[in-house]
């Protein structure tokens, strides 16, 4: 399957470099380029991308606002945000509004290609454990209000769904969750889909962030640092 990719960055040299680099992959087609978040909606309507590679800092409408508006639409493409920082509060906010992950602009080309492929396949490109480390570094521990709100959301889940959600938040892969809870992998995937639907979320990263916010009541400080899949 060819992955349809839209590149949005206000720097024409960065756009040209990304387009040249990613367009060279056999399974990626660059379907459009944008210079600002204000252009994203029209570009998505015209080009129907599978993935949007979105710069987080743009002059008129930033990538965060554009991501939030885009992910609120039905059948929205996946979004990877681009940043120059490894630990950036805006990155974390982008993950909260539905971005599937982020890459820094100095990431080796092969890894950016891999990130696009992973996100197109439905896998986030940031592990929940790394998400928690970034959040702790940037924003500190969750406030009492945020923790209480997260606990209320988790309470909406059934017992098994809650177990799966906590395992996702601890960085467990589908296979690890299946083994730990004595379930089949398709059953785990079905539970994850129901959790996302119940909580109005877009991807597993948001589940991980919710579990982080509910800590320490539900936390597991010994979480592994593997990308969920």
C-alpha positions as CSV (number, residue, x, y, z in Angstrom):
1,X,0.0,0.0,0.0
2,X,1.3,3.5,-0.9
3,X,1.2,5.9,2.0
4,X,-0.1,9.3,1.0
5,X,1.8,12.0,2.9
6,X,1.2,15.7,3.3
7,X,4.1,17.9,4.5
8,X,3.4,21.1,6.3
9,X,6.3,23.4,7.4
10,X,6.8,27.2,7.0
11,X,10.5,26.8,6.1
12,X,10.7,26.1,2.3
13,X,14.1,24.5,2.7
14,X,12.8,22.1,5.3
15,X,9.8,21.2,3.1
16,X,12.0,20.6,0.2
17,X,14.4,18.4,2.2
18,X,11.6,16.4,3.7
19,X,9.8,16.0,0.3
20,X,13.0,14.9,-1.4
21,X,13.9,12.5,1.4
22,X,10.5,10.9,2.0
23,X,9.5,10.9,-1.7
24,X,12.4,8.6,-2.4
25,X,10.7,5.8,-0.5
26,X,9.0,3.3,-2.7
27,X,5.9,3.2,-0.5
28,X,5.4,6.9,0.2
29,X,3.8,9.4,-2.1
30,X,4.1,13.2,-1.3
31,X,0.6,14.4,-2.2
32,X,1.0,18.0,-1.1
33,X,2.9,20.7,0.7
34,X,1.7,23.5,3.0
35,X,3.5,26.5,4.6
36,X,1.0,27.2,7.5
37,X,-1.6,25.6,9.6
38,X,-4.3,27.7,7.9
39,X,-3.7,25.7,4.7
40,X,-4.1,22.2,6.2
41,X,-7.9,21.8,6.0
42,X,-8.1,22.6,2.3
43,X,-5.0,20.6,1.5
44,X,-6.4,17.5,3.3
45,X,-9.7,17.9,1.5
46,X,-7.9,18.1,-1.9
47,X,-5.2,15.5,-1.4
48,X,-6.7,13.0,1.1
49,X,-3.5,12.1,2.8
50,X,-3.0,9.1,5.1
51,X,-0.5,11.0,7.3
52,X,0.3,14.6,7.8
53,X,3.9,15.6,8.8
54,X,3.2,18.9,10.7
55,X,5.7,21.5,11.9
56,X,4.7,22.6,15.4
57,X,5.8,26.2,15.1
58,X,4.3,28.3,12.2
59,X,3.6,32.0,12.1
60,X,-0.2,32.3,11.5
61,X,-1.7,29.0,12.7
62,X,0.7,26.8,14.6
63,X,0.8,23.0,14.2
64,X,-0.8,22.4,17.5
65,X,-4.0,24.3,16.6
66,X,-4.0,22.8,13.1
67,X,-3.6,19.3,14.6
68,X,-6.5,19.8,17.0
69,X,-8.8,21.0,14.3
70,X,-7.8,18.3,11.9
71,X,-8.1,15.4,14.4
72,X,-11.6,16.6,15.4
73,X,-12.8,15.9,11.8
74,X,-14.3,12.5,10.9
75,X,-11.9,10.1,9.2
76,X,-9.0,12.4,9.9
77,X,-5.5,11.5,8.7
78,X,-2.9,10.6,11.3
79,X,-0.5,13.4,12.4
80,X,3.2,13.4,13.2
81,X,4.4,16.7,14.7
82,X,7.8,18.0,13.8
83,X,9.9,19.9,16.4
84,X,13.4,21.1,17.1
85,X,13.1,20.1,20.8
86,X,13.2,16.6,22.4
87,X,11.2,17.7,25.4
88,X,8.7,20.4,24.5
89,X,5.4,21.3,26.2
90,X,3.8,21.9,22.8
91,X,4.7,18.4,21.8
92,X,2.9,17.0,24.8
93,X,-0.1,19.1,24.1
94,X,-0.1,17.9,20.5
95,X,-0.2,14.3,21.7
96,X,-3.1,15.2,23.9
97,X,-5.2,16.5,21.0
98,X,-4.6,13.4,18.9
99,X,-1.2,13.5,17.2
100,X,0.2,10.0,16.8
101,X,3.7,11.0,17.8
102,X,6.5,13.3,17.1
103,X,9.9,13.5,15.5
104,X,12.7,16.0,15.9
105,X,14.0,17.7,12.8
106,X,17.5,16.3,13.3
107,X,16.2,12.7,13.3
108,X,18.1,10.5,10.7
109,X,16.1,10.3,7.5
110,X,15.6,6.5,7.7
111,X,14.0,6.9,11.1
112,X,11.5,9.6,9.8
113,X,10.6,7.2,7.0
114,X,10.0,4.5,9.6
115,X,7.9,6.8,11.7
116,X,5.7,7.6,8.8
117,X,5.2,3.9,8.0
118,X,4.5,3.1,11.7
119,X,1.9,5.8,12.0
120,X,0.2,4.8,8.7
121,X,0.0,1.3,10.1
122,X,-1.7,2.6,13.3
123,X,1.2,2.5,15.7
124,X,2.3,5.6,17.6
125,X,5.9,6.6,17.3
126,X,6.4,7.5,20.9
127,X,6.3,5.0,23.7
128,X,4.0,5.7,26.7
129,X,7.0,5.4,29.0
130,X,8.8,8.1,27.1
131,X,5.6,10.2,27.1
132,X,5.6,10.0,30.9
133,X,9.2,11.0,31.1
134,X,8.7,14.0,28.9
135,X,5.6,15.0,30.8
136,X,7.4,14.8,34.1
137,X,10.3,16.8,32.7
138,X,8.1,19.5,31.2
139,X,5.0,19.8,33.4
140,X,5.8,18.0,36.6
141,X,3.3,15.8,38.4
142,X,-0.4,16.0,37.5
143,X,-2.4,18.5,39.5
144,X,-5.1,17.2,41.9
145,X,-7.9,18.3,39.5
146,X,-6.2,16.7,36.5
147,X,-5.7,13.5,38.5
148,X,-9.3,13.4,39.6
149,X,-10.6,14.0,36.1
150,X,-8.4,11.2,34.8
151,X,-9.7,8.9,37.5
152,X,-13.3,9.7,36.6
153,X,-12.6,8.8,32.9
154,X,-10.9,5.5,33.8
155,X,-14.0,4.7,36.0
156,X,-16.1,4.7,32.8
157,X,-14.4,1.6,31.7
158,X,-15.3,-2.0,32.5
159,X,-13.0,-4.0,34.7
160,X,-11.2,-5.7,31.8
161,X,-11.0,-2.5,29.8
162,X,-9.4,-0.8,32.7
163,X,-6.8,-3.5,33.1
164,X,-6.0,-3.1,29.4
165,X,-5.8,0.7,29.7
166,X,-3.4,0.5,32.6
167,X,-1.2,-2.0,30.7
168,X,-1.2,0.4,27.6
169,X,-0.2,3.2,30.0
170,X,2.7,1.1,31.3
171,X,4.1,0.7,27.8
172,X,3.0,-2.9,27.2
173,X,2.6,-4.1,23.6
174,X,-0.5,-5.9,22.5
175,X,1.4,-9.2,22.8
176,X,2.6,-8.4,26.3
177,X,-0.9,-7.4,27.4
178,X,-2.4,-10.6,25.9
179,X,0.2,-12.7,27.7
180,X,-0.3,-10.9,31.0
181,X,-4.1,-11.0,31.0
182,X,-4.4,-14.4,29.3
183,X,-6.2,-13.0,26.3
184,X,-5.7,-13.3,22.6
185,X,-4.1,-10.4,20.7
186,X,-7.3,-9.8,18.6
187,X,-9.2,-9.5,21.9
188,X,-6.7,-7.0,23.3
189,X,-7.1,-5.0,20.1
190,X,-10.8,-5.0,20.4
191,X,-10.6,-3.8,24.0
192,X,-8.3,-1.0,22.9
193,X,-10.7,0.1,20.2
194,X,-13.6,0.1,22.8
195,X,-11.5,2.1,25.2
196,X,-10.8,4.7,22.5
197,X,-14.4,4.9,21.6
198,X,-15.7,5.2,25.2
199,X,-13.2,7.9,26.1
200,X,-13.4,9.8,22.8
201,X,-9.7,9.4,22.1
202,X,-7.8,9.0,18.9
203,X,-4.8,6.7,19.7
204,X,-3.0,4.7,22.4
205,X,-0.7,7.6,23.3
206,X,-3.7,9.4,24.7
207,X,-4.6,6.4,26.8
208,X,-1.0,6.4,28.2
209,X,-1.3,10.1,29.0
210,X,-4.6,9.5,30.8
211,X,-3.1,6.7,32.9
212,X,-0.2,9.0,33.7
213,X,-2.6,11.7,34.9
214,X,-4.3,9.2,37.2
215,X,-1.1,8.3,39.0
216,X,-0.1,7.5,41.6
217,X,-3.4,5.7,42.3
218,X,-2.9,3.6,39.2
219,X,0.8,4.1,38.5
220,X,3.5,1.6,37.8
221,X,6.9,3.2,38.2
222,X,8.6,0.2,36.7
223,X,7.1,0.6,33.3
224,X,9.1,-0.6,30.3
225,X,10.3,1.8,27.7
226,X,9.1,0.0,24.6
227,X,7.0,1.5,21.8
228,X,3.5,0.2,22.0
229,X,2.2,-1.7,19.1
